[in-house]
Amino acid sequence: MNPADLLFSETHEWVHVTEDAGAKIATIGISDFAVKELSDLVFLELPEVGKQLSAGDEFGEVESVKSVSSMYCPIDGEVIETNGGLPESLDSLGEDPFGAGWMIKVRISDETGLARLMDHAAYQKQCSED
């Protein structure tokens, strides 16, 4: 996916929205900035399919040799798919965080959370200030 087409949260999660059979589906991952900041990833925990999430809820953790970071869902909805192979292939996060490194897919139940997300330019500005 092209980062310029994604939405971003202040906590470095990215969102790509598509439509499937009339439902809006959000594919969610963490940005390349977040992966670089964490470096040397050793563990990833993802939620169960079927889990209901609200915007701001923790949906998993990513651990590096230097820290453990929670990941937060930027929208409301139900987890309908996880990238099950990702925990065993953490290199995918560093190599392709916006493609093979996706983490979860969520059927959006309330679209208002999308309005709180940043476009790529605003996110890049935030990262340069961090």
N, C-alpha and C positions, 0 to 999 in steps of 0.2 A: 504494500500500500504506500501511496505517496503521503508523507507527513503533512504536506500542504493541504491535503483534503481531510485531515482529521481534526477532531476537537480534543482539547486537553484540560485536565483538572490542575488545580494548584499543587496537588500532591503527586504530579507526574504520571498519572494514568492517561492513556489516550483512548479515544472512542471513535469507532467507524460505524455509522448507521446505514443499514440497508432495509429493504422491505421484502417480506416473504409471506405470501398468502394473506396480505392485508395487515400483517403485524410488523411493527418496527423492531428490528433486531440490532443490538449493539454488540459489536466485537470490541473487547477491551484488552489492553495490555499496558506495559509500562514503557516509557520513552527511552530513547537511546541515552539521553542525559542521565536518567535515573540509573540505567545499567552501568554507565561509566562511573558514576559516583559510587555505586556499590562495589564494583570490581570483584573479581574472583568469587563468583557465585558458587555456593555449595549445597543449597537446599531450596526447594520451592513447595509451598503448600497451596493447593487450590480447593475451592468449595465443592460440595456434592451437587450433582445435577438435581434440580428441583428446589434448591434453596431460594427463598424469597429474600431479596435485598432491597434496602432503601438507600437513597443517596447518602453517602457518608459512612455506610456500614463497611466494616472490614470484610474483605472477601478472601484474604489469604495473606501469606507471609513469604518474603524472599530473604534468604540469609546469605551473607557473604562472609569471608574470613574476618571482616572487621565489624560487621553489625547485622542486626535483624531489622527489617523494615516491613511494616504492615502495608497492605495495598487496600485501597478504598474504592468502593463502587461509586461512580459518579452519577448514576441514575437509579430510578426505582424499577424493579422488575424481577423476573424469575430466571435463574441460571438454567439454560437449556442445553449447554454443551461446555465441556472443558477441553483444553488441549492436553489430553492425557499423557502424551509422550514427552511433554516439555520437562517435567521434573527429572527425567532420566537423560535429558539432552539439553542441559542448561546453556551450552555453547550457542544454541539457537537464539537465545536472548541477546547475546552480544553481537552475533553475526547478522541477525535479521529481526530486530525488535518490533518492526512494524509489519512483519509478514509471518514467517514461521514462528516467531516469538509471541504470537497472540496467546492470551490466557483463558478467557471465558467469553461465552456468548450469552447475552441476556435478552429475553423478550421484554421489551419496555412496556411498563404498565402506566407510567406517568411521564410525559415528555417535558414537563416543566424543568427538570434537572438539566436538560440540554442547553437551556438559555444561560445557565451559570458557567458553562464551559468556555474556554478561550479558543480562538482560532490559532493557527500555527505562528503567525507574526507576534501575537500577544504572548504566547507561550515562550517563544524565543527571547523576547524582551525580559520575561520573568527569569528565565535561566541565566541570562547575562548579568542579572542583578544578584543572583544567589552566590 
